[in-house]
C-alpha cells in the first residue's frame, strides 16, 4: 500500500521537492500523514485510488495497534492504575464531563476479543471480521509451517536421531533438575510421526532440546556436550531449527 501510494504521487507530479519529503515505505504512519497532506495534488483516478489506499492503510494501522494498546492497558492496571484514571487519559467522559470507567473497561474487552478472540466468539460483533481474518491468517501460517516442515523433515528426523544417540551415550549435558525433559520427549515422539502435521511438529521438540541444552550450558558454565561429535550434532540441529 505504501509503495503504491508513492507511485501514484510520483507518476502524477513533476514537483520533485515534495516527493523528497516521502518518509519511506517502512514509516507507515508517516506515509499516511504524507498522503493525507498531499492528497489534493492528485487528480481523477489517481485521487480516488490514493484515497482508498489511505483508508486501507489507516485501518491496517489501527488494527495493528490493538495488541499494543491491550498490553498497555493490562500493564497499567497491573501497576495499580484505576479504570477511572484510564478513562480520563482516554477522554472517555460522561455527560457531566466526569471520567466513565465503564467505557475504558469496554475498550479493554473489545481489544481482548480483537487480539485473542476465537472465530466463534461474537460477543463484540464489530470485531467479528477481524477475528475471522486472524483465524484465516492462523490457518495460512499453519499451512506454511507444515509445508516448510515437510520439505526439511528428512534432515530434521536425522538430526533428531543423532541428538538422541549422543544423549543416550551420555555426551550431551542435561539439567538434573528436569531429567532431560525435552530429550525424553523427543525420544517418545520421533518414531510416531504419521502425517504431515505431526512431521512438521517434530521441530517443536528439537527446538526444545536445543533451547534447554544451551540454556543449561550457560547456567552451569560448561560446554553443552562432552565430545566434538555431540557438539556438532547440536549445532546441526540448531541450524535446521533456525531455518524452519
C-alpha positions, 0 to 999 in steps of 0.5 A: 500500500505504501509503495503504491501510494508513492507511485501514484504521487510520483507518476502524477507530479513533476514537483520533485521537492515534495516527493523528497519529503516521502518518509519511506515505505517502512514509516507507515504512519508517516506515509499516511500523514504524507498522503493525507497532506498531499492528497489534493495534488492528485487528480481523477483516478489517481485521487480516488485510488490514493484515497482508498489506499489511505483508508486501507492503510489507516485501518491496517494501522489501527488494527495493528495497534490493538495488541499494543494498546491491550498490553498497555492497558493490562500493564497499567492496571497491573501497576495499580492504575484505576479504570477511572484514571484510564478513562480520563487519559482516554477522554472517555467522559460522561455527560457531566464531563466526569471520567466513565470507567465503564467505557475504558473497561469496554475498550479493554474487552473489545481489544481482548476479543480483537487480539485473542478472540476465537472465530466463534466468539461474537460477543463484540460483533464489530470485531467479528471480521477481524477475528475471522481474518486472524483465524484465516491468517492462523490457518495460512501460517499453519499451512506454511509451517507444515509445508516448510516442515515437510520439505526439511523433515528428512534432515530434521528426523536425522538430526533428531536421531543423532541428538538422541544417540549422543544423549543416550551415550551420555555426551550431551549435558542435561539439567538434573533438575528436569531429567532431560525433559525435552530429550525424553520427549523427543525420544517418545515422539520421533518414531510416531510421526504419521502425517504431515502435521505431526512431521512438521511438529517434530521441530517443536521438540528439537527446538526444545532440546536445543533451547534447554541444552544451551540454556543449561550450558550457560547456567552451569558454565560448561560446554553443552556436550562432552565430545566434538561429535555431540557438539556438532550434532547440536549445532546441526540441529540448531541450524535446521531449527533456525531455518524452519 
